[in-house]
Amino acid sequence: MAKFQNNKPGGHTIRDVQEGLRKKEFSAEEIFSHYQKKIDKENKKLNAYLSTMDYGLWTMDYGKPLAAVPCAVKDNILIDGTVCTAGSNILKNYVAAYDATAIKKLKSAGVQFLGKTNLDEFAMGTTTENSAFGPSKNPLDTSRISGGSSGGSAAAVAADLAVFALGSDTGGSIRYPAAMCGVVGLKPTYGRVSRHGLIAMASSFDQIGPLTKTVEDAALVLNEICGHDNLDSTTSKNNVPDFTENLSKDIKGLRVGVPKEFFREGLSAEVAEKVRSTISKLENIGCKIKEITLPNFEYALAAYYVLVPSEASANLARFDGVRYGYSSKAETLLDAYLESRSEGFGPEPKRRIMIGTYSLSAGYYDAYYTKAQKARALIKNDFDEAFNPSADGGVDIIVGPTTPTTAFKIGEKSSDPLALYLEDIYTVPVNLAGLPGVSIPCGFGKESGLLVGFQMIGKSFDEETLLRAAYNLEQNLELRT
């Protein structure tokens, strides 16, 4: 039996592992050992992992869909018996008492878990600079951000410190770091994947999804983690297809919408150029390109940053220093609440708790929260109109940039929260509407020399078409050799 080697450009995919096991070129133990040694060697410079796990193949049935595939897990997703920090000091010693549903499903599929990855505290951030344990660094250039909040997961996949990873996406937290690190990041339709066992930030936005090296790998993982869950009432009972079955079918005639709002002030010239050239590639392979409009796009960020802090302020109220997590040695109950939260939470959770509590307060509820919910409905309606097949020029997918810039230097924007919030401009509308979205690398920017992310947005519960379009484009871009 040959020793497992990391000699493939870009690292190994799920298909590589499956093929090697089938041919008995290596064993599950050899794969796991290879990745753990690589993590031990390289994680110090990247800070992608917060903790690692011992070898534990949950099933030795090599016929399982993801048998022996090494996976990293964002550290806000519970794995029974392991520490789950959510990137915060308030949970730095918290040990999960059960598995998230997505983890149960991956265990049943035969996945090996390598460890838990770094994130912005409670998934609040764009760069992982809000992590209580320091930022993750971009494997393409360690002086630059890996993105956030799933920055550790994206860095782990990009550096081939895992074959794939799980992340969570509230306003772009899978797609944004995928774009920064040059990997594939898929946010499924809201309700496609159970949120049970995901430490909540904003319950009507959060969604678990994969970060992978290829679109095919994303489809393979989605096959295993999606589906209705009795433990999450927001999961859908919609039919779950095999997302890999039609990946290679051509996309000639696919109607592709390009919102004019995506190419306004704030988008860097190199990103705009690369995204437009990628749209031309879609046209070259037979897609019908149409400019569309999303009239309420300009309200998306404002609505998002009222609604998400409002939900977060309620969800984070459970971290009170009494039931679990960090507890201050205070003399009174009120002091215990105040000191535990003051000492346990970092600046960003405190900021969002205050914004959210203010927005939900009696005097400002209608002025802020109610208006933001109305704006959310308008934004969702814009997407519905764009995708409406009976409308004039209704489209099948919508495309554009994932991020306004390529990866910037660590510390460059950390003193300006508003500048960081603006980085989410192209991703938050997808979460407001509950739609599926995927980011794939589309090439290198001429000025920075860094990879640019290309975002593709699909109809609700139509990940099948979305992934087929992304797969066909990926094959024509030929970035992975």
Number of C-alpha atoms within 10 A of each C-alpha: 8 10 11 19 12 14 8 10 9 16 18 20 21 25 16 14 23 19 12 16 19 13 10 12 13 17 18 23 14 15 20 24 16 16 20 21 12 16 23 12 10 16 19 12 12 21 22 35 26 21 15 16 13 12 14 15 19 16 16 11 13 15 13 15 19 24 25 30 28 25 28 29 28 31 34 29 28 28 25 16 12 20 20 25 31 29 29 26 20 25 21 17 15 17 17 17 13 14 19 22 24 27 23 17 17 22 21 16 23 23 23 26 26 27 24 30 32 34 40 32 28 26 34 27 26 28 34 30 26 25 26 22 19 16 26 36 30 31 24 19 15 14 15 22 29 39 37 34 35 39 36 35 38 46 35 34 30 27 22 22 29 30 26 30 31 27 34 33 27 28 31 34 33 33 36 33 35 37 31 32 32 30 27 32 35 32 34 26 26 27 27 28 26 26 25 22 21 24 22 24 24 22 17 17 23 27 28 29 28 32 36 33 29 23 27 23 20 26 23 20 24 25 17 20 21 22 19 19 19 10 13 15 12 18 20 19 11 11 10 17 12 14 21 20 11 14 21 14 12 16 20 14 13 19 19 26 25 21 18 14 17 20 18 9 9 12 17 15 16 20 30 20 12 21 24 18 14 20 20 13 15 23 17 12 16 14 19 17 19 16 13 17 17 20 15 18 22 14 16 23 22 16 23 25 17 23 26 24 27 24 21 23 24 17 16 20 11 12 19 22 21 14 9 14 20 23 20 18 11 13 8 9 12 11 13 18 18 16 19 22 23 14 13 23 23 19 12 18 25 17 14 20 22 16 19 23 19 19 23 23 13 10 10 13 15 14 12 19 20 17 15 23 17 12 21 24 14 20 24 22 16 18 25 16 17 23 22 15 12 9 11 9 16 18 26 22 21 24 23 25 26 32 27 23 23 25 25 19 17 20 14 11 14 15 9 10 13 10 11 16 15 15 22 23 25 23 27 23 26 24 26 26 21 23 22 24 29 33 33 29 25 27 21 18 21 13 10 14 12 22 25 31 35 27 27 24 27 26 23 19 20 19 26 20 21 23 27 23 26 25 25 18 21 19 13 14 15 10 13 12 6
